[in-house]
Amino acid sequence: MTTIEGLAKNGELHPVQAAFKEHHGLQCGFCTPGMVMSAADLLKRNPNPSETDVREWLEGNLCRCTGYHNIVKAIRAAARALAG
């Protein structure tokens, strides 16, 4: 089982972690581990998700701060980064 700490390799953030940081996909940080891990799983299964795909995938992860806009933006940016 991988945790959010296990995503980073050799001191470098995983593309999903980096995208959350770059695109302000977090505020208080409470939901961040679940969002990042869920996003990483989504991108393994669907490397090019639409905005609707991302929003549907995240339905069970509750965030009270962000309104999900930047989270979705970060996940789609991570998909592009992973695609090269």
N, CA, C and O atoms as a Maestro MAE file, in Angstrom:
{
 s_m_m2io_version
 :::
 2.0.0
}

f_m_ct {
 s_m_title
 :::
 protein
 m_atom[336] {
  # First column is atom index #
  i_m_mmod_type
  r_m_x_coord
  r_m_y_coord
  r_m_z_coord
  i_m_residue_number
  s_m_chain_name
  s_m_pdb_residue_name
  s_m_pdb_atom_name
  i_m_atomic_number
  :::
  1 25 0.843 -1.169 0.000 1 A "MET " " N  " 7
  2 3 0.000 0.000 0.000 1 A "MET " " CA " 6
  3 2 0.899 1.246 0.000 1 A "MET " " C  " 6
  4 15 1.883 1.307 0.736 1 A "MET " " O  " 8
  5 25 0.559 2.209 -0.810 2 A "THR " " N  " 7
  6 3 1.316 3.444 -0.895 2 A "THR " " CA " 6
  7 2 0.576 4.552 -0.159 2 A "THR " " C  " 6
  8 15 -0.647 4.659 -0.251 2 A "THR " " O  " 8
  9 25 1.316 5.371 0.565 3 A "THR " " N  " 7
  10 3 0.754 6.549 1.218 3 A "THR " " CA " 6
  11 2 1.163 7.778 0.420 3 A "THR " " C  " 6
  12 15 1.951 7.674 -0.520 3 A "THR " " O  " 8
  13 25 0.642 8.924 0.783 4 A "ILE " " N  " 7
  14 3 0.984 10.161 0.075 4 A "ILE " " CA " 6
  15 2 2.492 10.428 0.150 4 A "ILE " " C  " 6
  16 15 3.073 10.964 -0.794 4 A "ILE " " O  " 8
  17 25 3.113 10.065 1.245 5 A "GLU " " N  " 7
  18 3 4.561 10.251 1.372 5 A "GLU " " CA " 6
  19 2 5.322 9.338 0.416 5 A "GLU " " C  " 6
  20 15 6.422 9.675 -0.022 5 A "GLU " " O  " 8
  21 25 4.748 8.200 0.096 6 A "GLY " " N  " 7
  22 3 5.395 7.238 -0.780 6 A "GLY " " CA " 6
  23 2 5.320 7.585 -2.258 6 A "GLY " " C  " 6
  24 15 5.973 6.942 -3.080 6 A "GLY " " O  " 8
  25 25 4.532 8.592 -2.604 7 A "LEU " " N  " 7
  26 3 4.451 8.983 -4.013 7 A "LEU " " CA " 6
  27 2 5.728 9.663 -4.491 7 A "LEU " " C  " 6
  28 15 6.157 9.455 -5.626 7 A "LEU " " O  " 8
  29 25 6.331 10.469 -3.634 8 A "ALA " " N  " 7
  30 3 7.561 11.180 -4.007 8 A "ALA " " CA " 6
  31 2 8.694 10.170 -4.138 8 A "ALA " " C  " 6
  32 15 8.775 9.206 -3.377 8 A "ALA " " O  " 8
  33 25 9.556 10.403 -5.102 9 A "LYS " " N  " 7
  34 3 10.700 9.512 -5.324 9 A "LYS " " CA " 6
  35 2 11.984 10.327 -5.345 9 A "LYS " " C  " 6
  36 15 12.077 11.350 -6.022 9 A "LYS " " O  " 8
  37 25 12.967 9.860 -4.595 10 A "ASN " " N  " 7
  38 3 14.283 10.507 -4.553 10 A "ASN " " CA " 6
  39 2 14.198 12.010 -4.272 10 A "ASN " " C  " 6
  40 15 14.930 12.811 -4.854 10 A "ASN " " O  " 8
  41 25 13.299 12.363 -3.380 11 A "GLY " " N  " 7
  42 3 13.172 13.764 -2.982 11 A "GLY " " CA " 6
  43 2 12.391 14.637 -3.951 11 A "GLY " " C  " 6
  44 15 12.267 15.841 -3.726 11 A "GLY " " O  " 8
  45 25 11.861 14.056 -5.024 12 A "GLU " " N  " 7
  46 3 11.077 14.826 -5.998 12 A "GLU " " CA " 6
  47 2 9.607 14.487 -5.853 12 A "GLU " " C  " 6
  48 15 9.229 13.321 -5.742 12 A "GLU " " O  " 8
  49 25 8.788 15.521 -5.855 13 A "LEU " " N  " 7
  50 3 7.353 15.308 -5.761 13 A "LEU " " CA " 6
  51 2 6.850 14.539 -6.969 13 A "LEU " " C  " 6
  52 15 7.357 14.694 -8.080 13 A "LEU " " O  " 8
  53 25 5.854 13.714 -6.736 14 A "HIS " " N  " 7
  54 3 5.128 13.046 -7.815 14 A "HIS " " CA " 6
  55 2 4.429 14.146 -8.621 14 A "HIS " " C  " 6
  56 15 4.093 15.184 -8.052 14 A "HIS " " O  " 8
  57 25 4.201 13.957 -9.920 15 A "PRO " " N  " 7
  58 3 3.529 14.985 -10.715 15 A "PRO " " CA " 6
  59 2 2.191 15.448 -10.140 15 A "PRO " " C  " 6
  60 15 1.835 16.617 -10.286 15 A "PRO " " O  " 8
  61 25 1.452 14.564 -9.496 16 A "VAL " " N  " 7
  62 3 0.182 14.987 -8.881 16 A "VAL " " CA " 6
  63 2 0.460 15.916 -7.703 16 A "VAL " " C  " 6
  64 15 -0.198 16.947 -7.561 16 A "VAL " " O  " 8
  65 25 1.421 15.565 -6.864 17 A "GLN " " N  " 7
  66 3 1.774 16.433 -5.734 17 A "GLN " " CA " 6
  67 2 2.260 17.792 -6.238 17 A "GLN " " C  " 6
  68 15 1.862 18.832 -5.715 17 A "GLN " " O  " 8
  69 25 3.114 17.779 -7.246 18 A "ALA " " N  " 7
  70 3 3.652 19.031 -7.793 18 A "ALA " " CA " 6
  71 2 2.541 19.890 -8.385 18 A "ALA " " C  " 6
  72 15 2.549 21.111 -8.223 18 A "ALA " " O  " 8
  73 25 1.584 19.264 -9.070 19 A "ALA " " N  " 7
  74 3 0.482 20.011 -9.671 19 A "ALA " " CA " 6
  75 2 -0.422 20.620 -8.603 19 A "ALA " " C  " 6
  76 15 -0.895 21.746 -8.762 19 A "ALA " " O  " 8
  77 25 -0.666 19.891 -7.520 20 A "PHE " " N  " 7
  78 3 -1.471 20.453 -6.431 20 A "PHE " " CA " 6
  79 2 -0.780 21.689 -5.856 20 A "PHE " " C  " 6
  80 15 -1.433 22.687 -5.550 20 A "PHE " " O  " 8
  81 25 0.518 21.617 -5.713 21 A "LYS " " N  " 7
  82 3 1.276 22.752 -5.192 21 A "LYS " " CA " 6
  83 2 1.238 23.926 -6.179 21 A "LYS " " C  " 6
  84 15 0.959 25.062 -5.796 21 A "LYS " " O  " 8
  85 25 1.518 23.639 -7.437 22 A "GLU " " N  " 7
  86 3 1.594 24.689 -8.455 22 A "GLU " " CA " 6
  87 2 0.252 25.352 -8.732 22 A "GLU " " C  " 6
  88 15 0.197 26.556 -8.981 22 A "GLU " " O  " 8
  89 25 -0.820 24.585 -8.693 23 A "HIS " " N  " 7
  90 3 -2.140 25.101 -9.063 23 A "HIS " " CA " 6
  91 2 -3.024 25.393 -7.852 23 A "HIS " " C  " 6
  92 15 -4.234 25.570 -7.993 23 A "HIS " " O  " 8
  93 25 -2.426 25.444 -6.677 24 A "HIS " " N  " 7
  94 3 -3.149 25.798 -5.442 24 A "HIS " " CA " 6
  95 2 -4.362 24.883 -5.217 24 A "HIS " " C  " 6
  96 15 -5.468 25.341 -4.928 24 A "HIS " " O  " 8
  97 25 -4.113 23.583 -5.361 25 A "GLY " " N  " 7
  98 3 -5.176 22.600 -5.187 25 A "GLY " " CA " 6
  99 2 -5.423 22.235 -3.742 25 A "GLY " " C  " 6
  100 15 -6.034 21.203 -3.462 25 A "GLY " " O  " 8
  101 25 -4.964 23.052 -2.825 26 A "LEU " " N  " 7
  102 3 -5.192 22.794 -1.406 26 A "LEU " " CA " 6
  103 2 -5.307 24.115 -0.668 26 A "LEU " " C  " 6
  104 15 -4.803 25.143 -1.118 26 A "LEU " " O  " 8
  105 25 -5.963 24.071 0.446 27 A "GLN " " N  " 7
  106 3 -6.022 25.241 1.310 27 A "GLN " " CA " 6
  107 2 -5.672 24.825 2.729 27 A "GLN " " C  " 6
  108 15 -4.544 25.036 3.174 27 A "GLN " " O  " 8
  109 25 -6.614 24.244 3.440 28 A "CYS " " N  " 7
  110 3 -6.312 23.888 4.834 28 A "CYS " " CA " 6
  111 2 -5.459 22.622 4.925 28 A "CYS " " C  " 6
  112 15 -4.767 22.413 5.921 28 A "CYS " " O  " 8
  113 25 -5.504 21.774 3.891 29 A "GLY " " N  " 7
  114 3 -4.711 20.560 3.867 29 A "GLY " " CA " 6
  115 2 -5.413 19.327 4.401 29 A "GLY " " C  " 6
  116 15 -4.885 18.221 4.279 29 A "GLY " " O  " 8
  117 25 -6.582 19.484 4.985 30 A "PHE " " N  " 7
  118 3 -7.276 18.344 5.584 30 A "PHE " " CA " 6
  119 2 -7.608 17.272 4.551 30 A "PHE " " C  " 6
  120 15 -7.417 16.085 4.814 30 A "PHE " " O  " 8
  121 25 -8.096 17.670 3.391 31 A "CYS " " N  " 7
  122 3 -8.512 16.688 2.386 31 A "CYS " " CA " 6
  123 2 -7.390 16.320 1.424 31 A "CYS " " C  " 6
  124 15 -7.538 15.386 0.635 31 A "CYS " " O  " 8
  125 25 -6.280 17.033 1.476 32 A "THR " " N  " 7
  126 3 -5.233 16.889 0.469 32 A "THR " " CA " 6
  127 2 -4.717 15.460 0.295 32 A "THR " " C  " 6
  128 15 -4.625 15.007 -0.845 32 A "THR " " O  " 8
  129 25 -4.378 14.725 1.352 33 A "PRO " " N  " 7
  130 3 -3.884 13.366 1.117 33 A "PRO " " CA " 6
  131 2 -4.873 12.501 0.344 33 A "PRO " " C  " 6
  132 15 -4.481 11.781 -0.575 33 A "PRO " " O  " 8
  133 25 -6.133 12.564 0.706 34 A "GLY " " N  " 7
  134 3 -7.144 11.776 0.003 34 A "GLY " " CA " 6
  135 2 -7.323 12.219 -1.430 34 A "GLY " " C  " 6
  136 15 -7.482 11.387 -2.323 34 A "GLY " " O  " 8
  137 25 -7.300 13.516 -1.662 35 A "MET " " N  " 7
  138 3 -7.440 14.040 -3.024 35 A "MET " " CA " 6
  139 2 -6.256 13.614 -3.884 35 A "MET " " C  " 6
  140 15 -6.443 13.169 -5.017 35 A "MET " " O  " 8
  141 25 -5.050 13.746 -3.364 36 A "VAL " " N  " 7
  142 3 -3.851 13.400 -4.130 36 A "VAL " " CA " 6
  143 2 -3.834 11.903 -4.445 36 A "VAL " " C  " 6
  144 15 -3.569 11.511 -5.581 36 A "VAL " " O  " 8
  145 25 -4.111 11.085 -3.462 37 A "MET " " N  " 7
  146 3 -4.082 9.639 -3.688 37 A "MET " " CA " 6
  147 2 -5.189 9.213 -4.656 37 A "MET " " C  " 6
  148 15 -4.978 8.352 -5.510 37 A "MET " " O  " 8
  149 25 -6.347 9.808 -4.517 38 A "SER " " N  " 7
  150 3 -7.445 9.500 -5.423 38 A "SER " " CA " 6
  151 2 -7.092 9.943 -6.847 38 A "SER " " C  " 6
  152 15 -7.365 9.230 -7.813 38 A "SER " " O  " 8
  153 25 -6.487 11.121 -6.962 39 A "ALA " " N  " 7
  154 3 -6.081 11.625 -8.272 39 A "ALA " " CA " 6
  155 2 -5.040 10.716 -8.911 39 A "ALA " " C  " 6
  156 15 -5.123 10.424 -10.104 39 A "ALA " " O  " 8
  157 25 -4.074 10.271 -8.142 40 A "ALA " " N  " 7
  158 3 -3.043 9.375 -8.672 40 A "ALA " " CA " 6
  159 2 -3.676 8.086 -9.187 40 A "ALA " " C  " 6
  160 15 -3.281 7.575 -10.235 40 A "ALA " " O  " 8
  161 25 -4.655 7.560 -8.457 41 A "ASP " " N  " 7
  162 3 -5.341 6.351 -8.894 41 A "ASP " " CA " 6
  163 2 -6.142 6.608 -10.168 41 A "ASP " " C  " 6
  164 15 -6.115 5.797 -11.093 41 A "ASP " " O  " 8
  165 25 -6.842 7.715 -10.216 42 A "LEU " " N  " 7
  166 3 -7.599 8.071 -11.423 42 A "LEU " " CA " 6
  167 2 -6.675 8.124 -12.636 42 A "LEU " " C  " 6
  168 15 -6.994 7.570 -13.688 42 A "LEU " " O  " 8
  169 25 -5.542 8.783 -12.491 43 A "LEU " " N  " 7
  170 3 -4.646 8.959 -13.635 43 A "LEU " " CA " 6
  171 2 -3.978 7.658 -14.069 43 A "LEU " " C  " 6
  172 15 -3.560 7.536 -15.220 43 A "LEU " " O  " 8
  173 25 -3.872 6.686 -13.166 44 A "LYS " " N  " 7
  174 3 -3.403 5.350 -13.573 44 A "LYS " " CA " 6
  175 2 -4.457 4.668 -14.447 44 A "LYS " " C  " 6
  176 15 -4.129 3.980 -15.413 44 A "LYS " " O  " 8
  177 25 -5.707 4.868 -14.096 45 A "ARG " " N  " 7
  178 3 -6.810 4.210 -14.803 45 A "ARG " " CA " 6
  179 2 -7.235 4.974 -16.059 45 A "ARG " " C  " 6
  180 15 -7.631 4.377 -17.060 45 A "ARG " " O  " 8
  181 25 -7.144 6.303 -15.987 46 A "ASN " " N  " 7
  182 3 -7.584 7.164 -17.094 46 A "ASN " " CA " 6
  183 2 -6.555 8.284 -17.241 46 A "ASN " " C  " 6
  184 15 -6.653 9.301 -16.554 46 A "ASN " " O  " 8
  185 25 -5.583 8.115 -18.114 47 A "PRO " " N  " 7
  186 3 -4.500 9.091 -18.211 47 A "PRO " " CA " 6
  187 2 -4.902 10.446 -18.790 47 A "PRO " " C  " 6
  188 15 -4.116 11.392 -18.731 47 A "PRO " " O  " 8
  189 25 -6.103 10.560 -19.346 48 A "ASN " " N  " 7
  190 3 -6.540 11.835 -19.915 48 A "ASN " " CA " 6
  191 2 -8.000 12.108 -19.547 48 A "ASN " " C  " 6
  192 15 -8.865 12.136 -20.423 48 A "ASN " " O  " 8
  193 25 -8.273 12.309 -18.263 49 A "PRO " " N  " 7
  194 3 -9.664 12.493 -17.844 49 A "PRO " " CA " 6
  195 2 -10.193 13.884 -18.206 49 A "PRO " " C  " 6
  196 15 -9.460 14.872 -18.190 49 A "PRO " " O  " 8
  197 25 -11.461 13.926 -18.524 50 A "SER " " N  " 7
  198 3 -12.130 15.212 -18.744 50 A "SER " " CA " 6
  199 2 -12.414 15.851 -17.382 50 A "SER " " C  " 6
  200 15 -12.249 15.215 -16.341 50 A "SER " " O  " 8
  201 25 -12.834 17.093 -17.403 51 A "GLU " " N  " 7
  202 3 -13.214 17.748 -16.150 51 A "GLU " " CA " 6
  203 2 -14.343 16.979 -15.473 51 A "GLU " " C  " 6
  204 15 -14.343 16.814 -14.253 51 A "GLU " " O  " 8
  205 25 -15.293 16.514 -16.255 52 A "THR " " N  " 7
  206 3 -16.409 15.736 -15.701 52 A "THR " " CA " 6
  207 2 -15.909 14.439 -15.075 52 A "THR " " C  " 6
  208 15 -16.356 14.056 -13.994 52 A "THR " " O  " 8
  209 25 -14.979 13.761 -15.753 53 A "ASP " " N  " 7
  210 3 -14.406 12.530 -15.201 53 A "ASP " " CA " 6
  211 2 -13.777 12.789 -13.841 53 A "ASP " " C  " 6
  212 15 -13.994 12.033 -12.894 53 A "ASP " " O  " 8
  213 25 -12.996 13.862 -13.748 54 A "VAL " " N  " 7
  214 3 -12.311 14.193 -12.492 54 A "VAL " " CA " 6
  215 2 -13.332 14.483 -11.408 54 A "VAL " " C  " 6
  216 15 -13.231 13.951 -10.303 54 A "VAL " " O  " 8
  217 25 -14.308 15.317 -11.709 55 A "ARG " " N  " 7
  218 3 -15.311 15.691 -10.699 55 A "ARG " " CA " 6
  219 2 -16.093 14.465 -10.223 55 A "ARG " " C  " 6
  220 15 -16.369 14.330 -9.031 55 A "ARG " " O  " 8
  221 25 -16.446 13.581 -11.141 56 A "GLU " " N  " 7
  222 3 -17.166 12.364 -10.745 56 A "GLU " " CA " 6
  223 2 -16.282 11.463 -9.894 56 A "GLU " " C  " 6
  224 15 -16.756 10.865 -8.929 56 A "GLU " " O  " 8
  225 25 -14.998 11.357 -10.241 57 A "TRP " " N  " 7
  226 3 -14.067 10.508 -9.481 57 A "TRP " " CA " 6
  227 2 -13.917 11.008 -8.051 57 A "TRP " " C  " 6
  228 15 -13.755 10.212 -7.127 57 A "TRP " " O  " 8
  229 25 -13.970 12.313 -7.867 58 A "LEU " " N  " 7
  230 3 -13.743 12.910 -6.546 58 A "LEU " " CA " 6
  231 2 -15.000 13.026 -5.695 58 A "LEU " " C  " 6
  232 15 -14.942 13.575 -4.595 58 A "LEU " " O  " 8
  233 25 -16.118 12.530 -6.168 59 A "GLU " " N  " 7
  234 3 -17.381 12.709 -5.452 59 A "GLU " " CA " 6
  235 2 -17.335 12.311 -3.991 59 A "GLU " " C  " 6
  236 15 -18.003 12.942 -3.171 59 A "GLU " " O  " 8
  237 25 -16.583 11.303 -3.637 60 A "GLY " " N  " 7
  238 3 -16.535 10.844 -2.250 60 A "GLY " " CA " 6
  239 2 -15.529 11.578 -1.377 60 A "GLY " " C  " 6
  240 15 -15.468 11.334 -0.172 60 A "GLY " " O  " 8
  241 25 -14.748 12.465 -1.957 61 A "ASN " " N  " 7
  242 3 -13.737 13.214 -1.197 61 A "ASN " " CA " 6
  243 2 -14.287 14.610 -0.915 61 A "ASN " " C  " 6
  244 15 -14.537 15.388 -1.835 61 A "ASN " " O  " 8
  245 25 -14.468 14.911 0.344 62 A "LEU " " N  " 7
  246 3 -15.066 16.185 0.708 62 A "LEU " " CA " 6
  247 2 -14.015 17.248 1.001 62 A "LEU " " C  " 6
  248 15 -13.070 17.017 1.756 62 A "LEU " " O  " 8
  249 25 -14.194 18.404 0.398 63 A "CYS " " N  " 7
  250 3 -13.345 19.561 0.651 63 A "CYS " " CA " 6
  251 2 -14.257 20.718 1.007 63 A "CYS " " C  " 6
  252 15 -15.184 21.039 0.264 63 A "CYS " " O  " 8
  253 25 -13.995 21.340 2.138 64 A "ARG " " N  " 7
  254 3 -14.831 22.448 2.579 64 A "ARG " " CA " 6
  255 2 -14.234 23.798 2.211 64 A "ARG " " C  " 6
  256 15 -14.869 24.827 2.442 64 A "ARG " " O  " 8
  257 25 -13.042 23.823 1.650 65 A "CYS " " N  " 7
  258 3 -12.342 25.094 1.428 65 A "CYS " " CA " 6
  259 2 -12.330 25.573 -0.018 65 A "CYS " " C  " 6
  260 15 -12.548 26.758 -0.271 65 A "CYS " " O  " 8
  261 25 -12.080 24.686 -0.966 66 A "THR " " N  " 7
  262 3 -11.671 25.130 -2.285 66 A "THR " " CA " 6
  263 2 -12.762 25.253 -3.332 66 A "THR " " C  " 6
  264 15 -12.582 25.975 -4.313 66 A "THR " " O  " 8
  265 25 -13.865 24.588 -3.163 67 A "GLY " " N  " 7
  266 3 -14.848 24.570 -4.232 67 A "GLY " " CA " 6
  267 2 -14.428 23.676 -5.384 67 A "GLY " " C  " 6
  268 15 -15.104 23.646 -6.412 67 A "GLY " " O  " 8
  269 25 -13.328 22.949 -5.239 68 A "TYR " " N  " 7
  270 3 -12.842 21.942 -6.173 68 A "TYR " " CA " 6
  271 2 -12.248 22.490 -7.467 68 A "TYR " " C  " 6
  272 15 -11.606 21.733 -8.195 68 A "TYR " " O  " 8
  273 25 -12.429 23.749 -7.780 69 A "HIS " " N  " 7
  274 3 -11.943 24.296 -9.056 69 A "HIS " " CA " 6
  275 2 -10.443 24.065 -9.228 69 A "HIS " " C  " 6
  276 15 -10.017 23.517 -10.244 69 A "HIS " " O  " 8
  277 25 -9.646 24.474 -8.254 70 A "ASN " " N  " 7
  278 3 -8.196 24.324 -8.382 70 A "ASN " " CA " 6
  279 2 -7.741 22.874 -8.237 70 A "ASN " " C  " 6
  280 15 -6.697 22.497 -8.768 70 A "ASN " " O  " 8
  281 25 -8.506 22.072 -7.535 71 A "ILE " " N  " 7
  282 3 -8.188 20.649 -7.425 71 A "ILE " " CA " 6
  283 2 -8.335 19.999 -8.805 71 A "ILE " " C  " 6
  284 15 -7.461 19.250 -9.242 71 A "ILE " " O  " 8
  285 25 -9.430 20.286 -9.475 72 A "VAL " " N  " 7
  286 3 -9.662 19.740 -10.816 72 A "VAL " " CA " 6
  287 2 -8.582 20.241 -11.768 72 A "VAL " " C  " 6
  288 15 -8.040 19.470 -12.560 72 A "VAL " " O  " 8
  289 25 -8.272 21.525 -11.691 73 A "LYS " " N  " 7
  290 3 -7.231 22.107 -12.533 73 A "LYS " " CA " 6
  291 2 -5.887 21.413 -12.298 73 A "LYS " " C  " 6
  292 15 -5.159 21.127 -13.248 73 A "LYS " " O  " 8
  293 25 -5.565 21.146 -11.043 74 A "ALA " " N  " 7
  294 3 -4.304 20.485 -10.696 74 A "ALA " " CA " 6
  295 2 -4.258 19.062 -11.245 74 A "ALA " " C  " 6
  296 15 -3.228 18.635 -11.766 74 A "ALA " " O  " 8
  297 25 -5.342 18.338 -11.134 75 A "ILE " " N  " 7
  298 3 -5.369 16.952 -11.614 75 A "ILE " " CA " 6
  299 2 -5.226 16.906 -13.129 75 A "ILE " " C  " 6
  300 15 -4.523 16.045 -13.659 75 A "ILE " " O  " 8
  301 25 -5.873 17.806 -13.819 76 A "ARG " " N  " 7
  302 3 -5.743 17.822 -15.278 76 A "ARG " " CA " 6
  303 2 -4.332 18.239 -15.695 76 A "ARG " " C  " 6
  304 15 -3.812 17.748 -16.697 76 A "ARG " " O  " 8
  305 25 -3.711 19.142 -14.934 77 A "ALA " " N  " 7
  306 3 -2.325 19.517 -15.215 77 A "ALA " " CA " 6
  307 2 -1.389 18.341 -14.958 77 A "ALA " " C  " 6
  308 15 -0.438 18.127 -15.708 77 A "ALA " " O  " 8
  309 25 -1.656 17.584 -13.904 78 A "ALA " " N  " 7
  310 3 -0.841 16.392 -13.604 78 A "ALA " " CA " 6
  311 2 -0.962 15.377 -14.726 78 A "ALA " " C  " 6
  312 15 0.022 14.729 -15.082 78 A "ALA " " O  " 8
  313 25 -2.155 15.228 -15.287 79 A "ALA " " N  " 7
  314 3 -2.364 14.300 -16.411 79 A "ALA " " CA " 6
  315 2 -1.487 14.719 -17.588 79 A "ALA " " C  " 6
  316 15 -0.872 13.870 -18.232 79 A "ALA " " O  " 8
  317 25 -1.426 16.008 -17.872 80 A "ARG " " N  " 7
  318 3 -0.592 16.490 -18.972 80 A "ARG " " CA " 6
  319 2 0.889 16.248 -18.668 80 A "ARG " " C  " 6
  320 15 1.652 15.853 -19.550 80 A "ARG " " O  " 8
  321 25 1.289 16.488 -17.421 81 A "ALA " " N  " 7
  322 3 2.700 16.276 -17.031 81 A "ALA " " CA " 6
  323 2 3.078 14.805 -17.146 81 A "ALA " " C  " 6
  324 15 4.168 14.482 -17.619 81 A "ALA " " O  " 8
  325 25 2.204 13.923 -16.725 82 A "LEU " " N  " 7
  326 3 2.482 12.494 -16.809 82 A "LEU " " CA " 6
  327 2 2.540 12.004 -18.252 82 A "LEU " " C  " 6
  328 15 3.261 11.060 -18.576 82 A "LEU " " O  " 8
  329 25 1.767 12.662 -19.111 83 A "ALA " " N  " 7
  330 3 1.743 12.275 -20.534 83 A "ALA " " CA " 6
  331 2 3.006 12.740 -21.258 83 A "ALA " " C  " 6
  332 15 3.339 12.245 -22.335 83 A "ALA " " O  " 8
  333 25 3.702 13.701 -20.645 84 A "GLY " " N  " 7
  334 3 4.940 14.185 -21.239 84 A "GLY " " CA " 6
  335 2 4.692 15.350 -22.103 84 A "GLY " " C  " 6
  336 15 5.627 15.893 -22.691 84 A "GLY " " O  " 8
  :::
 }
 m_bond[335] {
  # First column is bond index #
  i_m_from
  i_m_to
  i_m_order
  :::
  1 1 2 1
  2 2 3 1
  3 3 4 2
  4 3 5 1
  5 5 6 1
  6 6 7 1
  7 7 8 2
  8 7 9 1
  9 9 10 1
  10 10 11 1
  11 11 12 2
  12 11 13 1
  13 13 14 1
  14 14 15 1
  15 15 16 2
  16 15 17 1
  17 17 18 1
  18 18 19 1
  19 19 20 2
  20 19 21 1
  21 21 22 1
  22 22 23 1
  23 23 24 2
  24 23 25 1
  25 25 26 1
  26 26 27 1
  27 27 28 2
  28 27 29 1
  29 29 30 1
  30 30 31 1
  31 31 32 2
  32 31 33 1
  33 33 34 1
  34 34 35 1
  35 35 36 2
  36 35 37 1
  37 37 38 1
  38 38 39 1
  39 39 40 2
  40 39 41 1
  41 41 42 1
  42 42 43 1
  43 43 44 2
  44 43 45 1
  45 45 46 1
  46 46 47 1
  47 47 48 2
  48 47 49 1
  49 49 50 1
  50 50 51 1
  51 51 52 2
  52 51 53 1
  53 53 54 1
  54 54 55 1
  55 55 56 2
  56 55 57 1
  57 57 58 1
  58 58 59 1
  59 59 60 2
  60 59 61 1
  61 61 62 1
  62 62 63 1
  63 63 64 2
  64 63 65 1
  65 65 66 1
  66 66 67 1
  67 67 68 2
  68 67 69 1
  69 69 70 1
  70 70 71 1
  71 71 72 2
  72 71 73 1
  73 73 74 1
  74 74 75 1
  75 75 76 2
  76 75 77 1
  77 77 78 1
  78 78 79 1
  79 79 80 2
  80 79 81 1
  81 81 82 1
  82 82 83 1
  83 83 84 2
  84 83 85 1
  85 85 86 1
  86 86 87 1
  87 87 88 2
  88 87 89 1
  89 89 90 1
  90 90 91 1
  91 91 92 2
  92 91 93 1
  93 93 94 1
  94 94 95 1
  95 95 96 2
  96 95 97 1
  97 97 98 1
  98 98 99 1
  99 99 100 2
  100 99 101 1
  101 101 102 1
  102 102 103 1
  103 103 104 2
  104 103 105 1
  105 105 106 1
  106 106 107 1
  107 107 108 2
  108 107 109 1
  109 109 110 1
  110 110 111 1
  111 111 112 2
  112 111 113 1
  113 113 114 1
  114 114 115 1
  115 115 116 2
  116 115 117 1
  117 117 118 1
  118 118 119 1
  119 119 120 2
  120 119 121 1
  121 121 122 1
  122 122 123 1
  123 123 124 2
  124 123 125 1
  125 125 126 1
  126 126 127 1
  127 127 128 2
  128 127 129 1
  129 129 130 1
  130 130 131 1
  131 131 132 2
  132 131 133 1
  133 133 134 1
  134 134 135 1
  135 135 136 2
  136 135 137 1
  137 137 138 1
  138 138 139 1
  139 139 140 2
  140 139 141 1
  141 141 142 1
  142 142 143 1
  143 143 144 2
  144 143 145 1
  145 145 146 1
  146 146 147 1
  147 147 148 2
  148 147 149 1
  149 149 150 1
  150 150 151 1
  151 151 152 2
  152 151 153 1
  153 153 154 1
  154 154 155 1
  155 155 156 2
  156 155 157 1
  157 157 158 1
  158 158 159 1
  159 159 160 2
  160 159 161 1
  161 161 162 1
  162 162 163 1
  163 163 164 2
  164 163 165 1
  165 165 166 1
  166 166 167 1
  167 167 168 2
  168 167 169 1
  169 169 170 1
  170 170 171 1
  171 171 172 2
  172 171 173 1
  173 173 174 1
  174 174 175 1
  175 175 176 2
  176 175 177 1
  177 177 178 1
  178 178 179 1
  179 179 180 2
  180 179 181 1
  181 181 182 1
  182 182 183 1
  183 183 184 2
  184 183 185 1
  185 185 186 1
  186 186 187 1
  187 187 188 2
  188 187 189 1
  189 189 190 1
  190 190 191 1
  191 191 192 2
  192 191 193 1
  193 193 194 1
  194 194 195 1
  195 195 196 2
  196 195 197 1
  197 197 198 1
  198 198 199 1
  199 199 200 2
  200 199 201 1
  201 201 202 1
  202 202 203 1
  203 203 204 2
  204 203 205 1
  205 205 206 1
  206 206 207 1
  207 207 208 2
  208 207 209 1
  209 209 210 1
  210 210 211 1
  211 211 212 2
  212 211 213 1
  213 213 214 1
  214 214 215 1
  215 215 216 2
  216 215 217 1
  217 217 218 1
  218 218 219 1
  219 219 220 2
  220 219 221 1
  221 221 222 1
  222 222 223 1
  223 223 224 2
  224 223 225 1
  225 225 226 1
  226 226 227 1
  227 227 228 2
  228 227 229 1
  229 229 230 1
  230 230 231 1
  231 231 232 2
  232 231 233 1
  233 233 234 1
  234 234 235 1
  235 235 236 2
  236 235 237 1
  237 237 238 1
  238 238 239 1
  239 239 240 2
  240 239 241 1
  241 241 242 1
  242 242 243 1
  243 243 244 2
  244 243 245 1
  245 245 246 1
  246 246 247 1
  247 247 248 2
  248 247 249 1
  249 249 250 1
  250 250 251 1
  251 251 252 2
  252 251 253 1
  253 253 254 1
  254 254 255 1
  255 255 256 2
  256 255 257 1
  257 257 258 1
  258 258 259 1
  259 259 260 2
  260 259 261 1
  261 261 262 1
  262 262 263 1
  263 263 264 2
  264 263 265 1
  265 265 266 1
  266 266 267 1
  267 267 268 2
  268 267 269 1
  269 269 270 1
  270 270 271 1
  271 271 272 2
  272 271 273 1
  273 273 274 1
  274 274 275 1
  275 275 276 2
  276 275 277 1
  277 277 278 1
  278 278 279 1
  279 279 280 2
  280 279 281 1
  281 281 282 1
  282 282 283 1
  283 283 284 2
  284 283 285 1
  285 285 286 1
  286 286 287 1
  287 287 288 2
  288 287 289 1
  289 289 290 1
  290 290 291 1
  291 291 292 2
  292 291 293 1
  293 293 294 1
  294 294 295 1
  295 295 296 2
  296 295 297 1
  297 297 298 1
  298 298 299 1
  299 299 300 2
  300 299 301 1
  301 301 302 1
  302 302 303 1
  303 303 304 2
  304 303 305 1
  305 305 306 1
  306 306 307 1
  307 307 308 2
  308 307 309 1
  309 309 310 1
  310 310 311 1
  311 311 312 2
  312 311 313 1
  313 313 314 1
  314 314 315 1
  315 315 316 2
  316 315 317 1
  317 317 318 1
  318 318 319 1
  319 319 320 2
  320 319 321 1
  321 321 322 1
  322 322 323 1
  323 323 324 2
  324 323 325 1
  325 325 326 1
  326 326 327 1
  327 327 328 2
  328 327 329 1
  329 329 330 1
  330 330 331 1
  331 331 332 2
  332 331 333 1
  333 333 334 1
  334 334 335 1
  335 335 336 2
  :::
 }
}
